[in-house]
Amino acid sequence: MSFTDVKDSSKSRLLESDQQTVAEEILARASGRNWVNPGENVVAEVDAMMMHDIFAADVLSMLKKAGIRRLNNPSKATVVFDHMVPSPSVSSSSHQAKARELIRYYGIDAFFEIGTGICHQVMVEENRVAPGQLVVGTDSHTTTYGALGVASTGIGSTEMAYALATGKLWFRVPESIAIVLDGEFQFGVTAKDLILKLMKVIGSSEAQYCSVEFGGPSVGNLDLADRMTVANMGVEMGAKFTIFPQGALTTLKRDARYIARHVVSLDKLVPQIAVPHHVENVVDVNEVVGVPLDQVFIGSCTNGRLGDLRLAADVLRGKHIAKGIRLIVTPASANVMAAAAREGIIEDLVKAGAYVGGPGCGPCFGGHMGLLAPGERCLGTHNRNFRGRMGSGDAEIYLGSPLTAAASALAGAIADPREISDGLSSVHTGTTMSSSGG
């Protein structure tokens, strides 16, 4: 893997640049200005706001208690029920019932009930976000929309209540880091391996409250689904935004005020694994091949799209998962699930021994479905492997790509997907994606 780090510590020189980063351009536009500088605070108009079932009732109750009877612009608000779905407890059901009541009260038409899909997938599928916008959500992985050239970030309940009431929110203009991509993915390597490698190299400190922006000659090799996977996990680096420039913001400005540039050679990437108990604890797959597993999970807002399921099915078709392994698969949305059913992917997964659940976040964050017992190990395609994330604090979570997950389910232990060749002749060197279902 080749990383060329050309950090420039001369902040004064950088501030004299006549070009703005993508994040600066978006924040300048949203705050009604021609120019903004890193470090200054701006009050910006928010283009879209998203809440999911865990926080919607709390946010809207806060507004009603404050005597606010109408939202500044209900058409900008979206609510998606995706975390505790279907509801696993009476308390969760009561919380959701309260949210539904308040959603009606405030006239939020963009309400997506259980089964529609994971909030970030739904926001993209339903065109609730668009390039160049400033978007906030009550979920840390709201950075996902950066795949569309959006400056998007997660916020707290109080901030969301303020944004819904006023249409605005204050932001500190972040410094920006450029990631320049060149080369092509090799066989068995995917966008998930790219972001895991970035987690290892950049870690969770360099990019704190930064805008991480992608460009370079090979950025076009990543389709929308790939970009969503990478942007989704930008928050694990501490990034405020993770942006792939789109439309008018076509390329990274070479003279823009980036405090660091990293050049990444995709052709030198190998499959990556995040080992317990932090996302930046990343190793090449060969370092952990053979580690026994109890469970494999394929899904989440990181890797539950159609191409991800297709890759898994390509590995598993005509085979069966190892004895003693539980394979849980959850599509990212109803549209993804329907497309996978039409292609025969769902049937292939079920015949291979997978439990295929409905769209939702349950297994990823340990809400319900697939919780781990003490001492158990899971390899998942999701975004976090913190202690206790999927159940017991004494369990271990490993993270990898859908290809690695499927190969590991067959082996009953962590496996190198590059060693699985039969059935994968149609898979190109990176991920295989379709516009259908993201």
C-alpha positions, 0 to 999 in steps of 0.5 A, spaced: 500 500 500 502 506 498 501 512 502 504 519 500 503 524 506 504 531 504 502 535 510 503 542 510 504 545 517 504 552 514 497 554 516 498 561 514 500 559 507 494 555 506 489 560 508 492 565 503 489 560 497 484 562 492 481 556 492 476 553 497 475 545 499 468 542 498 466 543 505 468 550 505 464 551 499 458 548 501 458 552 508 459 558 505 453 557 500 449 555 506 451 561 510 450 566 505 457 568 504 462 567 498 468 565 503 469 562 509 475 560 513 477 554 517 476 555 524 470 560 524 463 559 526 457 560 521 450 560 522 448 555 516 441 554 513 440 546 513 437 543 507 435 536 510 434 533 516 433 526 518 431 522 524 430 515 526 426 511 531 430 511 537 431 519 537 424 522 533 420 521 539 425 525 544 426 530 539 419 532 537 417 532 544 422 537 546 419 541 541 412 540 543 414 542 550 417 548 548 411 550 545 413 550 538 407 548 534 410 548 527 416 546 524 420 551 520 419 547 514 416 540 514 418 538 507 426 538 509 424 533 515 425 525 514 423 520 519 425 513 518 424 507 523 429 502 522 433 501 528 428 497 533 424 494 527 420 490 528 419 492 535 422 487 540 419 490 546 413 494 549 418 500 551 420 500 544 413 499 541 411 505 546 416 509 544 415 508 537 407 510 538 409 516 541 413 518 535 408 516 530 403 521 534 408 527 533 410 525 526 402 526 525 402 533 529 408 536 526 406 534 519 412 530 517 410 527 510 416 523 509 415 518 514 418 511 512 415 505 516 418 499 519 421 495 513 422 500 508 430 500 510 436 503 513 435 510 514 441 512 510 439 507 504 432 510 504 435 517 504 439 516 498 433 511 494 428 516 496 432 522 493 431 526 500 439 528 499 442 532 493 449 534 491 452 540 494 447 540 500 448 541 507 444 535 511 444 533 518 441 527 522 440 524 529 445 518 527 453 518 527 453 515 520 449 521 517 456 522 513 454 516 508 451 522 504 458 524 502 458 519 497 453 524 493 457 530 494 453 532 500 456 535 507 452 531 512 454 529 519 450 527 525 448 531 531 444 530 537 437 531 539 437 538 542 441 540 536 436 537 531 430 540 535 433 547 534 434 545 526 427 543 525 424 549 529 429 554 525 431 551 519 438 553 521 444 551 525 451 553 527 457 550 524 465 550 526 468 550 519 472 544 519 479 543 516 480 539 510 484 532 508 485 530 501 485 523 499 487 522 492 486 515 489 490 512 483 490 505 481 485 499 481 482 494 486 485 487 485 481 481 485 478 480 492 479 487 494 473 492 495 471 499 497 470 496 505 478 494 504 479 501 502 476 505 508 479 499 513 486 501 510 484 508 511 482 507 518 489 504 520 493 509 516 489 515 519 486 513 525 481 516 529 485 522 531 488 526 525 481 527 522 478 529 528 472 534 526 475 535 519 472 534 512 475 528 509 475 529 501 476 524 496 479 525 489 484 523 484 484 519 477 481 513 480 475 516 484 471 514 478 472 507 479 468 507 485 460 507 484 455 510 488 455 504 493 462 504 494 462 511 495 457 510 500 461 504 504 467 509 504 463 515 506 459 511 512 465 510 516 469 516 515 466 518 522 470 512 525 476 517 523 472 522 527 471 526 521 465 531 521 464 530 513 466 525 508 465 528 501 466 525 494 465 531 490 459 531 485 456 535 479 459 542 479 464 540 485 467 535 480 474 535 483 479 536 489 482 543 488 489 542 488 490 549 491 485 548 496 486 549 503 488 542 505 492 541 511 494 534 509 494 529 502 494 522 502 495 518 496 492 511 496 494 506 490 488 501 490 492 496 486 496 495 492 490 494 497 489 487 500 483 484 504 483 488 511 480 486 517 479 490 523 480 486 530 477 487 537 476 492 540 476 498 535 475 500 528 482 502 527 485 496 529 486 493 522 491 488 519 492 484 513 487 478 512 493 473 512 494 475 519 488 473 522 486 467 517 484 461 521 481 465 527 475 461 529 468 464 528 461 463 531 457 468 527 458 472 520 453 478 519 452 481 512 448 487 512 448 494 515 448 501 512 455 500 510 455 493 506 447 491 506 446 494 498 445 489 492 452 489 490 454 486 497 449 481 497 450 479 490 458 478 492 456 474 498 451 469 493 457 469 488 461 466 494 456 461 497 452 459 491 451 451 491 455 451 497 453 451 505 456 455 510 460 451 515 457 447 521 457 451 527 456 458 524 450 462 524 450 467 518 445 473 518 444 477 512 439 483 512 438 487 506 439 495 507 432 496 504 426 493 501 428 495 494 434 492 495 431 485 498 426 485 492 432 486 487 435 480 490 429 476 490 428 477 483 436 475 481 435 469 486 440 472 491 435 471 497 434 463 495 442 462 494 443 465 501 438 461 504 440 455 501 447 456 503 444 456 510 443 464 511 438 467 516 435 472 511 432 478 516 428 484 514 431 491 512 434 494 519 439 496 523 438 491 529 444 486 529 449 492 527 448 496 533 446 490 538 439 492 538 436 485 537 437 479 532 444 476 533 446 478 539 453 475 541 454 470 548 460 471 552 466 468 548 463 468 542 466 471 535 463 475 529 465 477 523 461 482 520 460 487 514 458 493 519 462 499 521 464 498 529 467 493 533 467 496 540 466 492 546 459 490 547 457 493 540 453 486 538 451 483 545 456 481 551 462 485 552 466 479 553 464 477 545 469 479 540 467 483 533 471 483 527 470 487 521 471 485 513 468 486 506 462 482 504 467 477 500 471 476 506 465 475 510 462 470 505 468 466 505 469 466 512 462 463 513 464 457 508 470 456 512 468 457 519 473 461 521 476 468 518 478 466 511 482 470 505 477 471 499 482 471 494 483 464 495 475 463 493 476 463 485 470 458 483 464 462 482 467 468 482 469 469 474 464 474 473 466 479 479 471 484 477 477 486 481 473 491 485 465 490 487 460 488 483 454 493 483 448 495 480 444 501 480 438 497 482 437 498 490 443 502 490 
